[in-house]
Every structure is written in structure tokens, then in C-alpha cells.
Amino acid sequence: MKKLNAFLSLAVIIAMLSVGCTSGGETKKKASEADPRVGFEVKGDKVIFSLHTAVYGGQILDEIESVTVAGEFNGWDTAAADWQASDDDGDGIWTLEKTLAEAPCGSKFKFVVNQVDWMQPPTEIDKKYLTDDGFGGFNLVLACE
């Protein structure tokens, strides 16, 4: 009986450890901060758009010369000079910073590579970041929390 109690106690302790404990002081990150597939992060009154080539790699067949953030906020212009992202350090992450006044919460957008290749967002992200694009795919949604 003592062996059974010891075994059950050990099993309970292992189960508790596998579930994990938190200190209570941890804060949950917003999905857009934690998940590069979402394509943006809101910081104060700024929004930082980011295309991670590792996330979209299977869709990108040509060398990337430009990445445009095209959306409702710029008339879906694939060549808008002030909506061009950059990858200055060559790490494969193309970024563009705008204000929320320029790209308001709720705006729909997509990344466009080389002004012609519309990137389909990953569909396994939270559905609040996706909306039907009317062409059989999806747009990203600038969801602010």
C-alpha cells in the first residue's frame, strides 16, 4: 500500500510539473507581437509591418527586389513609394513603420513582392487577422487590441 501511495504521489507531482506553473507576474503577449505570421505589430500609435521571408518562403519564387504593403489605406497600390518595406540588414525580414493614422485599425492589407506577387497570408493564424479577399484567398486585417 505504501508503494502504491508513493507511486500515486509521484505521478501527481509529475503531472503538475508537466502542466507548468506561472509566477502570476507574466503578461501574455498580443498575437501580433508573438506571431510573425500576422504581419504587423502595434506599438503605441505606430504599426510596424513585417514580412518574414521564412514565413512566406514557399510563395516567393524570384529574388526579392521590393516589398510593398498594399491595402485599403493606399488604394491597394503595389508601387506606392511611401509604402515600400526595407530589409536593410539582409535578415529576410522586410519592415515598414507607419502611424495608426496612416494605417488605421481594421484596415485590410497584403504584402506584394516585386510589385506583382501578392502574398497569401498563412491561414493557420487567428481568424481575426484574416478576411476573404474576394479572389479565393485572404487579406490580413490590422486588428488592434
VOBA-1610 file (N, C-alpha, C; in pm, whole numbers, padded with zeros to 5 digits, always signed):
BEGIN
Met+00083-00120+00000Met+00000+00000+00000Met+00087+00126+00000Lys+00197+00124+00079Lys+00286+00239+00084Lys+00348+00264-00054Lys+00383+00156-00124Lys+00441+00171-00257Lys+00340+00232-00353Leu+00213+00192-00342Leu+00109+00247-00428Leu+00089+00395-00400Asn+00085+00433-00272Asn+00070+00575-00236Asn+00189+00657-00285Ala+00309+00603-00271Ala+00429+00673-00318Ala+00424+00689-00470Phe+00382+00583-00540Phe+00371+00589-00685Phe+00268+00692-00729Leu+00152+00691-00665Leu+00047+00788-00699Leu+00091+00931-00669Ser+00160+00951-00559Ser+00210+01085-00525Ser+00309+01133-00630Leu+00399+01044-00669Leu+00497+01079-00772Leu+00427+01110-00904Ala+00326+01032-00940Ala+00252+01056-01064Ala+00183+01192-01061Val+00126+01229-00948Val+00059+01359-00934Val+00161+01471-00948Ile+00277+01457-00885Ile+00381+01561-00894Ile+00428+01576-01038Ile+00451+01467-01106Ile+00495+01473-01246Ile+00389+01539-01333Ala+00264+01504-01310Ala+00155+01565-01388Ala+00148+01715-01363Met+00166+01757-01239Met+00162+01901-01209Met+00278+01974-01275Leu+00395+01913-01274Leu+00510+01976-01338Leu+00495+01984-01489Ser+00434+01883-01548Ser+00418+01884-01694Ser+00317+01989-01739Val+00220+02021-01654Val+00123+02126-01687Val+00191+02261-01680Gly+00282+02278-01586Gly+00357+02402-01574Gly+00294+02497-01476Cys+00377+02582-01425Cys+00333+02683-01330Cys+00378+02818-01380Thr+00302+02920-01348Thr+00342+03056-01381Thr+00353+03135-01253Ser+00432+03238-01258Ser+00454+03320-01140Ser+00341+03416-01114Gly+00251+03431-01209Gly+00144+03528-01193Gly+00186+03665-01241Gly+00315+03689-01251Gly+00365+03818-01296Gly+00387+03823-01446Glu+00366+03712-01514Glu+00386+03710-01658Glu+00272+03780-01728Thr+00302+03843-01838Thr+00197+03904-01919Thr+00190+03832-02051Lys+00072+03809-02097Lys+00052+03742-02225Lys+00079+03842-02338Lys+00160+03800-02434Lys+00187+03885-02550Lys+00066+03887-02640Lys+00045+03997-02707Lys-00059+04004-02810Lys-00016+03912-02923Ala-00113+03858-02993Ala-00082+03764-03101Ala+00008+03828-03205Ser-00014+03957-03235Ser+00067+04021-03338Ser+00211+04039-03293Glu+00236+04044-03160Glu+00372+04056-03110Glu+00441+03919-03108Ala+00363+03815-03083Ala+00420+03683-03065Ala+00431+03604-03195Asp+00358+03638-03295Asp+00347+03556-03415Asp+00385+03634-03540Pro+00501+03606-03600Pro+00542+03680-03720Pro+00452+03656-03840Arg+00368+03553-03836Arg+00278+03525-03949Arg+00169+03630-03962Val+00142+03704-03854Val+00035+03804-03855Val+00073+03922-03945Gly+00202+03955-03955Gly+00248+04057-04049Gly+00255+04198-03995Phe+00227+04218-03867Phe+00236+04353-03811Phe+00245+04346-03660Glu+00288+04458-03602Glu+00289+04475-03458Glu+00252+04619-03429Val+00161+04640-03336Val+00121+04775-03297Val+00196+04812-03171Lys+00264+04928-03174Lys+00336+04980-03058Lys+00296+05125-03040Gly+00211+05149-02941Gly+00162+05285-02919Gly+00080+05331-03037Asp+00121+05445-03097Asp+00048+05496-03213Asp+00115+05456-03345Lys+00206+05359-03338Lys+00278+05312-03457Lys+00236+05170-03491Val+00245+05138-03618Val+00229+05000-03663Val+00353+04964-03744Ile+00410+04850-03712Ile+00528+04803-03784Ile+00486+04680-03864Phe+00482+04697-03995Phe+00451+04586-04085Phe+00578+04505-04104Ser+00566+04374-04111Ser+00685+04291-04132Ser+00651+04166-04211Leu+00722+04149-04320Leu+00713+04027-04399Leu+00838+03946-04369His+00819+03831-04307His+00929+03739-04277His+00938+03641-04393Thr+01048+03643-04466Thr+01059+03555-04582Thr+01052+03408-04541Ala+01090+03374-04419Ala+01080+03235-04373Ala+00934+03191-04367Val+00844+03283-04337Val+00701+03251-04329Val+00642+03236-04469Tyr+00684+03323-04561Tyr+00627+03325-04696Tyr+00717+03258-04800Gly+00824+03196-04755Gly+00926+03142-04844Gly+00876+03055-04957Gly+00778+02970-04932Gly+00727+02882-05035Gly+00657+02953-05149Gln+00611+03076-05124Gln+00541+03153-05228Gln+00637+03239-05309Ile+00753+03267-05253Ile+00846+03361-05317Ile+00941+03281-05406Leu+00921+03294-05536Leu+00999+03215-05631Leu+01114+03295-05691Asp+01102+03426-05695Asp+01205+03511-05753Asp+01283+03581-05642Glu+01398+03636-05677Glu+01473+03717-05582Glu+01389+03840-05547Ile+01386+03874-05420Ile+01305+03988-05377Ile+01380+04117-05404Glu+01319+04202-05484Glu+01374+04335-05509Glu+01297+04441-05434Ser+01168+04415-05409Ser+01086+04511-05334Ser+00972+04439-05265Val+00929+04497-05154Val+00810+04451-05083Val+00726+04574-05055Thr+00602+04571-05102Thr+00508+04681-05080Thr+00399+04633-04986Val+00359+04720-04895Val+00240+04694-04814Val+00125+04762-04888Ala+00038+04682-04948Ala-00075+04735-05024Ala-00203+04706-04947Gly-00289+04807-04939Gly-00413+04786-04865Gly-00512+04898-04885Glu-00616+04893-04804Glu-00721+04995-04812Glu-00665+05135-04789Phe-00562+05145-04709Phe-00505+05275-04672Phe-00429+05342-04786Asn-00394+05270-04892Asn-00322+05332-05005Asn-00381+05292-05140Gly-00509+05256-05139Gly-00577+05220-05264Gly-00524+05093-05328Trp-00465+05004-05248Trp-00409+04878-05296Trp-00301+04899-05401Asp-00227+05008-05389Asp-00122+05045-05484Asp+00002+04959-05461Thr+00038+04877-05558Thr+00152+04787-05545Thr+00286+04856-05565Ala+00283+04981-05609Ala+00407+05054-05636Ala+00420+05182-05553Ala+00336+05199-05452Ala+00338+05321-05371Ala+00474+05337-05304Ala+00545+05442-05342Ala+00682+05463-05293Ala+00689+05473-05141Asp+00590+05536-05079Asp+00596+05554-04934Asp+00541+05433-04857Trp+00510+05326-04926Trp+00463+05202-04863Trp+00557+05085-04894Gln+00683+05118-04928Gln+00784+05016-04956Gln+00854+04976-04826Ala+00855+04847-04799Ala+00928+04795-04683Ala+01076+04781-04720Ser+01160+04767-04619Ser+01303+04751-04645Ser+01360+04639-04558Asp+01468+04582-04607Asp+01543+04480-04534Asp+01689+04523-04534Asp+01717+04631-04463Asp+01850+04692-04465Asp+01960+04601-04414Asp+01929+04514-04318Asp+02033+04428-04262Asp+02040+04290-04328Gly+01955+04265-04428Gly+01960+04140-04503Gly+01919+04015-04426Asp+01839+04033-04320Asp+01799+03918-04238Asp+01674+03848-04289Gly+01619+03894-04402Gly+01499+03831-04457Gly+01370+03880-04396Ile+01378+03986-04315Ile+01258+04046-04256Ile+01244+04186-04312Trp+01142+04205-04395Trp+01116+04334-04459Trp+01019+04411-04370Thr+01056+04533-04330Thr+00973+04609-04237Thr+00940+04748-04290Leu+00828+04798-04240Leu+00783+04933-04272Leu+00708+04985-04151Glu+00745+05104-04105Glu+00678+05165-03991Glu+00588+05279-04038Lys+00464+05277-03990Lys+00365+05381-04020Lys+00293+05418-03891Thr+00219+05527-03895Thr+00135+05562-03781Thr-00002+05497-03798Leu-00074+05485-03688Leu-00210+05431-03697Leu-00302+05527-03771Ala-00265+05654-03778Ala-00343+05749-03858Ala-00330+05716-04007Glu-00212+05669-04047Glu-00190+05632-04188Glu-00247+05494-04220Ala-00241+05404-04124Ala-00291+05267-04141Ala-00381+05235-04022Pro-00507+05277-04028Pro-00598+05262-03913Pro-00630+05116-03880Cys-00661+05096-03753Cys-00706+04964-03708Cys-00824+04918-03794Gly-00825+04792-03826Gly-00931+04734-03908Gly-00901+04735-04057Ser-00792+04801-04098Ser-00757+04806-04240Ser-00717+04668-04291Lys-00754+04641-04415Lys-00716+04517-04482Lys-00592+04545-04566Phe-00501+04446-04570Phe-00378+04466-04648Phe-00317+04332-04687Lys-00220+04341-04778Lys-00139+04227-04820Lys+00001+04277-04850Phe+00096+04186-04846Phe+00231+04215-04892Phe+00240+04180-05040Val+00309+04265-05117Val+00327+04241-05260Val+00477+04242-05288Val+00527+04132-05341Val+00669+04119-05371Val+00692+04156-05517Asn+00792+04240-05538Asn+00833+04283-05673Asn+00717+04343-05752Gln+00623+04404-05682Gln+00508+04476-05738Gln+00409+04388-05814Val+00429+04256-05814Val+00337+04169-05888Val+00290+04046-05810Asp+00367+03999-05715Asp+00334+03875-05645Asp+00265+03905-05512Trp+00132+03886-05510Trp+00051+03909-05390Trp+00068+03789-05298Met+00121+03813-05179Met+00148+03705-05084Met+00020+03665-05010Gln-00012+03537-05013Gln-00127+03486-04938Gln-00084+03467-04793Pro-00157+03526-04699Pro-00119+03510-04558Pro-00139+03366-04512Pro-00062+03324-04413Pro-00081+03190-04358Pro-00221+03178-04297Thr-00293+03075-04332Thr-00432+03062-04286Thr-00443+02999-04148Glu-00331+02952-04092Glu-00339+02891-03960Glu-00329+02992-03846Ile-00329+03121-03876Ile-00328+03222-03770Ile-00470+03247-03722Asp-00483+03319-03612Asp-00614+03354-03556Asp-00697+03423-03664Lys-00820+03378-03679Lys-00908+03427-03787Lys-00940+03576-03776Lys-00917+03638-03660Lys-00943+03782-03651Lys-00844+03862-03736Tyr-00735+03798-03778Tyr-00636+03864-03862Tyr-00657+03836-04011Leu-00763+03765-04047Leu-00787+03727-04186Leu-00926+03769-04231Thr-00937+03802-04360Thr-01067+03826-04421Thr-01060+03783-04567Asp-01171+03740-04621Asp-01178+03696-04760Asp-01138+03811-04852Asp-01052+03781-04949Asp-01009+03888-05041Asp-01096+03898-05166Gly-01196+03810-05179Gly-01285+03814-05295Gly-01228+03747-05419Phe-01106+03692-05408Phe-01041+03628-05522Phe-00998+03485-05488Gly-01061+03427-05387Gly-01027+03291-05347Gly-00915+03282-05245Gly-00872+03394-05193Gly-00765+03396-05092Gly-00806+03481-04973Phe-00706+03531-04903Phe-00731+03610-04784Phe-00646+03737-04784Asn-00698+03839-04716Asn-00622+03959-04681Asn-00592+03951-04532Leu-00488+04019-04491Leu-00462+04037-04349Leu-00546+04155-04300Val-00579+04155-04171Val-00654+04264-04110Val-00570+04321-03997Leu-00555+04452-03998Leu-00481+04521-03893Leu-00569+04528-03768Ala-00567+04421-03690Ala-00651+04410-03570Ala-00576+04468-03451Cys-00629+04573-03395Cys-00568+04637-03278Cys-00641+04590-03153Glu-00565+04563-03048Glu-00625+04514-02924Glu-00611+04614-02813
//
